[in-house]
Amino acid sequence: MRVLQKNREQANCGGGFVWRIDQWTEKRKQDCIDSESFYSHTNGYKMHLRVYPYGYPYCGWGTHLSVYCFLMRGECDDILPWPFKHDVT
């Protein structure tokens, strides 16, 4: 699955969501950092990302950087196939 749009109306611009985390040196001291929400494609699934700079507690804490992708309620949920069965890469 390609993830890109921040807003449902935006055009597909290449098939990837680029999340730049500014001030990484300061923000990495936080337990977790959340992205803004975005859509997988026009009329697609609404998502957001969460980064745990030191790993998710109870699993890799202090040894890994963990990234999680969350599905959110979106404007087009009624017309999308459920359950969500796409790869997020």
C-alpha positions in Angstrom: 0.0 0.0 0.0 1.3 3.5 -0.8 0.7 6.2 1.8 0.9 9.8 0.8 -1.9 12.4 1.2 -2.3 14.5 4.3 -5.7 15.7 3.0 -8.2 13.5 1.1 -8.3 16.1 -1.7 -4.6 16.2 -2.4 -3.3 14.6 -5.5 -1.0 11.5 -5.4 2.5 12.8 -5.6 4.6 9.6 -5.9 3.3 7.1 -3.5 5.1 7.8 -0.2 4.5 9.6 3.1 7.5 11.6 4.0 7.6 12.6 7.7 10.4 14.9 8.6 11.0 15.1 12.3 12.5 18.5 13.0 14.6 19.1 16.1 15.3 15.3 16.4 18.0 15.8 19.1 15.4 17.3 21.4 12.4 15.3 20.4 14.2 11.9 20.7 14.2 12.5 24.5 10.4 12.0 24.5 8.9 8.6 25.0 7.0 8.8 21.7 6.5 11.2 18.7 3.3 11.3 16.6 3.0 12.3 13.0 0.1 14.4 11.6 -2.7 12.2 10.2 -2.7 11.5 6.5 -4.6 9.4 3.9 -3.3 6.4 2.0 -4.7 7.6 -1.3 -7.6 9.7 -2.6 -10.7 8.5 -0.8 -8.4 6.2 1.2 -7.6 5.1 4.7 -6.8 7.7 7.3 -3.6 6.9 9.3 -0.9 8.3 11.5 2.6 7.2 12.6 4.1 6.9 16.0 7.9 6.6 16.7 9.3 5.4 20.0 13.0 6.7 19.7 14.2 4.2 22.4 11.9 1.3 21.4 8.4 0.4 22.6 8.3 -0.2 26.4 8.4 -3.9 27.2 9.7 -4.8 23.8 13.1 -3.5 22.7 13.3 -0.6 25.1 16.8 1.0 24.9 17.9 -1.2 22.0 15.6 -0.3 19.1 13.7 2.5 17.4 10.1 1.4 17.0 7.6 2.8 14.4 3.9 2.0 14.4 1.2 2.8 11.9 -2.3 3.4 13.2 -5.6 3.4 11.3 -8.0 6.2 12.2 -11.7 6.9 11.5 -11.7 8.7 8.1 -14.1 10.4 5.8 -14.4 7.5 3.4 -14.6 4.6 5.7 -18.1 3.7 4.4 -16.8 3.0 0.9 -13.5 1.3 1.8 -13.1 -2.5 2.1 -12.8 -3.8 5.7 -11.0 -5.3 7.4 -7.9 -3.5 6.2 -5.7 -6.1 4.4 -2.9 -4.0 2.8 0.8 -4.0 3.3 2.3 -0.9 4.8 6.0 -0.6 3.7 
